[in-house]
Amino acid sequence: MLSDVQQSFEALRCTYVDLYFLHRDDPMMPVDEIVDIVNESCSSDMVKNIGVSNWDVKRIQQANTYAEKHKRRPFVASEIQWSLATCTPRAYGDTTVACMDDISFEWYGHHDFPVFAFSSQAKGLFSKAINQGYEALNEKSRIRFLTNENRLRIERVRQLCDALSLPVTPTILSYITSQRFPTVAIVGCTHPGQLEDSLADPDLVLDNNTLTYLFNGGSRHAT
């Protein structure tokens, strides 16, 4: 692990990082061993904070309970697959990926635990389906995200954006960034136009009624 950290420093041309993620969990390895290894390998001068990527919330809880009991540095952030479009590890094509589900969502909210969401736009599912039609979706997007449940969400996004003159992509990103716990929506852009699209309305905040409406129907508002 120390070698990996040092290679990261060389690539980034830095001597420390503010947040270092452990990219995959090994469920066969006890969390106390992982916490001990991280704490022993990475001093606070080198790695200010430690996060985990694609970890189950039960394992995060176990790790942090151990860290608190033994005065170790806890995990402070989680990176998972999360967007308005529900997905599962099986549909994603990688069973080691952690996707947001109801249990995880409640845990993150209860603990006010920061979440970094990758695939936060569901591979462009909403913007392509609404602006170009379903035929614009590639096979990977269809397999991962195009379910009956997500089709209903696409239509609710369409209705909300039409009614309030909202741009689609910022609305999808705001679904992540307007949650009650700290969140970061990670975006991947292949050209400047996609970045400009993502940043078209950076101050958009969706209230709880709108978040509920987009996810499972109900009343709608936006600010």
KAMORA-V954270 format. One line per field, one symbol per residue. ss: DSSP state (~ for helix, > for strand, _ for the rest). psi: psi as a letter, one per 40 degrees, with the letter a starting at -180 (. if undefined). burial: + if it has 9 or more other ideal C-beta (glycine too) atoms within 8 Angstrom, else -. Layout:
BEGIN
ss = ???
psi = ???
burial = ???
END
This chain:
BEGIN
ss = _~~~~~~~~~~~____>>>>>>________~~~~~~~~~~~_____>>>>>>>___~~~~~~~~~~~~~_____>>>>>>>_______~~~~______>__~~~~~~~~~~__>>>>>___~~~~~~~~~~__~~~__~~~~~~~__~~~~~~~~~~~~~~~~~___~~~~~~~~~~_____>>>______~~~~~~~_________~~~~~~~~~_______
psi = dddddddddddefieiidhhhhdiigeehhdddddddddddhieddhdihiihfiidddddddddddddefihiheihhihhadhiiiddddeheehhihadddddddddefhhhhhifeeffedddddddeideehiddddddegiddddddddddddddddefiidddddddddeeieihihhhihheidddddddedgeehhhiddddddddeiaiiii.
burial = ----+--++------++-++++--+-----++-++++++--+---++-+++++++++-++++++-+++---+-++-+++++++++-+-+-++----++++---++-+++---++++++++++++++++++------+---++++++---+++++-+++-++----++++++++++++++-+-+++++------++-++-++--++++-++++++-----+-+-
END
